[in-house]
Each structure stands twice: as C-alpha cells, then as structure tokens.
Amino acid sequence: MKLLRSTLFMLYALLWSVLTAPLVIVGALTLRGLWGYRLGKLWRLGTQFGVEHILGIRPRVIGLENMPQEPCVILAKHQSAWETMTLQDYVPHGAYCVFVLKKELLKVPFVGWGLAAMKMISIDRAAGKEALDQVVTQGRERLQQGFYVIIFPEGTRVAPGQTKRYKAGGAYLATRVGCKVVPVAHNAGELWPRQAFIKSPGEVTVSIGPAFDATGMSEAEVNRRAEAWIEAEMRRISPHRYPEQVAANA
C-alpha cells in the first residue's frame, strides 16, 4: 500500500509541477510584484493536497502562537522535503517565505526554475565568508520587503535521531539585521525519510519554539540558544530516536 501511495503521489507531483511551474516563472517575470509567490503558493498547496490525500501525511502544530507578526528568521530542523513546503503555512496570513538554498538547486527543472523566479536567497557554499555576506545582503532585503526567512542551520537533511553542526548562516543574518529568531522542531523524517521513494502515512508533529531577539547577540550565542531548544524538543517529540534518553527514563 505504501508503494502504491508513493508511486501515485510521485506521478501526481510531477504532473502538477509541469503544469504550474511555468505559471510561477511567467508570473514572476511578467506580472512582477508578488505574483511569482502567489502562483508559487498555488503550486505548493496543490502538492500538499497530494501529500495529505494520497500519501496520508498530515501535520499537528504546537506553539503557533510563538510565531512573530513581523518578519523574522526561522531556524528549523531539516529531515525531508516535507518541511520545505509545510513550514510556510505557519507564518501570519498574507505573508510569504523565502529560503536560503544552494545555487545548484536553481538548475533543477521546473521546481528549481520556479525557485529562481521567486528570488530565494541563493548562495555559493564554496565561497566561505563571502557566502555569509551573500546571506546578509539578500536576507536583509527580503526581511525589509516583508518576507520571513527560513534557514536550515544544519545545512542538509539529517536523519531522525541525528544532529549535525549548526552553521552560522542564519544566526549571522539575524545578528547583523537585528531581528527575532524562531526555532522549529519537527519529526517529518519519521514518515518521509531522506532520499526515500516510499513514504508512510501518519502525523508529523511541528513544534514552534519561543521567539527571541538576536539584537546584540553573537552568532554563536544565537546558534547555541536555537540548537539547545530544537534538540531538546526533538527528544520530546521523538524520544524513541534517542536511546540515551530512553535508558535514562527506564
């Protein structure tokens, strides 16, 4: 049944992307303004419809009241492609999100072209310090335009129960701009594993932590605070993935 669901979803998602990605590109380049994002939302909601009704994956959200009403930096756990779509639902109504992503993703047919049209924050990871400056320059502009900036501080998808070093990009942006930071934990990888074709139906728990102001903080302090909350919350929502905690509670 999982194989059938996953196959049907893949076909549905491919067809939907072929139909809607050109609209996003045309909207962004010809209509300008927010049309690229509006049409991008159409693509995203259509894809999420398939996620919920074909794959049977649905969210349960905790702490939605913690999301600030003004644009901020969202530092989130990254386990799958699921959160790149669904986290955008949890900013205030009428607001839009941009992501920090590597430039190579913009070359992916249809989806990548749509991302490029919507002016996501694209960086060259090999550029070192210059890449951080790219994040600040583009991120400051997007925040001033009213966009929420979503960043995955571990830099790549991480399997449930694992943690990678939190990189400086998101914290660097928040401290240089002086805005709020919101930590987000979730267990999407339980149902949508990294690079896995077969997904499982069920409920993803998304937990939005208390926002804090990065003004006057160092990027190391921001990362420590965000990481401490996210990793503690991961152990709460997915305790079976952390053997040391299970043993301690036995």
Secondary structure, DSSP 8 states (H G I E B T S, - for coil): -HHHHHHHHHHHHHHHHHHHHHHHHHIIIII-TTHHHHHHHHHHHHHHHHIIIII-EEEEEE-GGGS-SS--EEEE---SSHHHHHGGGGS-TT--EEEEEEGGGGGSTTHHHHHHHTT-EEE-GGGTHHHHHHHHHHHHHHHHTT-EEEE-TTSS---TT------SHHHHHHHHHT-EEEEEEE-GGGTS-TT-S----EEEEEEE---EE-TT--HHHHHHHHHHHHHHHHHHH-GGG-HHHHHHH-
